[in-house]
Amino acid sequence: GLNSPFCWYPEGSVDPGSAIVGSSNFTLAGFTGNTELNVRVTGDAEMEALKNWFNSLWGDSADITQDFLAELNRSWPLAETPPYHVYLKALYELYGDEVTGALPAPPPPREPKLANFQLDAVSRALRMIDLHGGCFIGDVVGLGKSY
């Protein structure tokens, strides 16, 4: 059965299980620069001590459910947000710098004449080359990548 909301094992289980206890965080700093330590805990005595420690902390915790729900209800995700607005926000997060900054002018037109979406792709590629010294082009069929 459940021993606490997060530390549990099947009823009647003889295996005390195992756990990983550590400080690692899933951030760029956590993966690259921080000194992190994680330890696998196994065995009856160790798992019992870990379970008791967790249950003690859980017992001393404060219920923030109502405060959290009130804050969530005040936030924008629960408002009537049309899917199209979410789509626009995603586009802005991906390409906002291209919208707010001036795109480099594409080279003078050559034969064959490029369509608007092709000119946009050329401008984006030139911007990436300018910013990063190069780019990979992976775009829609018909862009002219192999031209």
N, C-alpha and C positions, 0 to 999 in steps of 0.2 A: 504494500500500500504506500501511499504518500507519507513521507516523514516530514516534509516541509514543501513549500511551493517549488523549490528548485533542486533539492537533494532528495532523491527517491530511488527506490529499487523495487523489483517485483516481489509481491507477497510470497513468503516462504523461500526466498532465494538464499542459498548458502554462500554464494560468491559475494564478498563485500564490495566488489566493484573497484573502480579506480577513478581518479580525478586529475585534472591538470590545474595547478594553481600557479598564477604568475602575474606579472606586471605588464605584459606586452599590450600595446594598443595598436589598433589598425589605422595608423596615420603614416604619412610619409616619414616623419621623424621616428616613429616607432619601428618602421621597417628598415630605416637607413642609419640613423645617427644615435638613437638612444641605446643605453646599455640596459638590456632587458633580461629577466630571469623567469623561466617557467620550469616547474618541477612536477613530475608525475607522482601522484600519491597512490599507494596500493597497500593492501593488508588490512586485517581486522582492526587493529589498534589505531592505525593512522586514519583509516576511513571513519572510525567512530569519533576520533578527536576532531576531524574536519567537519563531520556532520554536527557535532555538538557546538563547535565554534560558529558555524553558519546559522544554526537554529537560535543560538544566543543573540547574534546580530539581528536576525529576522524578528525575534521577539522584542527587541529594543527599537525597531524601526517605527517611523511615523507614517500613518496612512495619508498619502497625498492625492488619493484618487479624485476627490471632489475638486481640489485646487487644480489638478492637472486637467480635468475635464472642462473646468471653467476657462482655463487659459486656452485650451484647444478650441473651445467654442468661439473664443474671441479672435482666433487666427484665421487667416485667409483660406487654408485648405478646405475647411468645412463650409465655407460660404458657397453660394450658388455660382460656381466657377464653370463656365462652359468649357467643354473639352478643347474647343478651338483656342481659347485663351491659354490653356495649359500648353498646347502645341506652340503657340507664339512665344511663350516664356522659354520653352526648351530651345527653340530656334535662336532666340536672343542670347541665351547662355552659350550656345555653340558658336554663333557667328556675330555676336554683339560688337566685337571690335571691328568687324568689317562694315557694320552698319554705321557705327559712330565715326570711324576714321575713313579717310579718303582712300579708295582703292587705286593702285597704280594703273595708269592707262595701259591698255593692251597695245602690243606693237601694231604698227600700221597694217591695215587689212591686206591680206594676200589672197590669192585664189586658192581654194574656193572661199567664198564669203562665209564668215562665221555667223551662226545664229546667236541670238541674245544669250541663251544658256551657255553656249560655248565661250562667248566673250566673258561671261561671268566666271567661268571655270579658269580661263586664262588669267583673269585679273586676280583671282584667289591664289592661283599657283605663283604668280609673280610676287604677290604679297608675302607668301610663305618663304619664297626664295630670298626676298629682301630681309625678312625677319630672322630666318633660321639658316640661310645659306644653301637651301635645297628643299625639295619636297617630293613626295610620292603622289602620283595622280592615279586615283582609283575612283572613277565616276561612272555615270550612266552610259549605257550603250548608245552610240551615236555621237559621243562627245568629239571623237576624232583623235583618240589617244594614239592610234597606230598610224596616223597620217604623217 
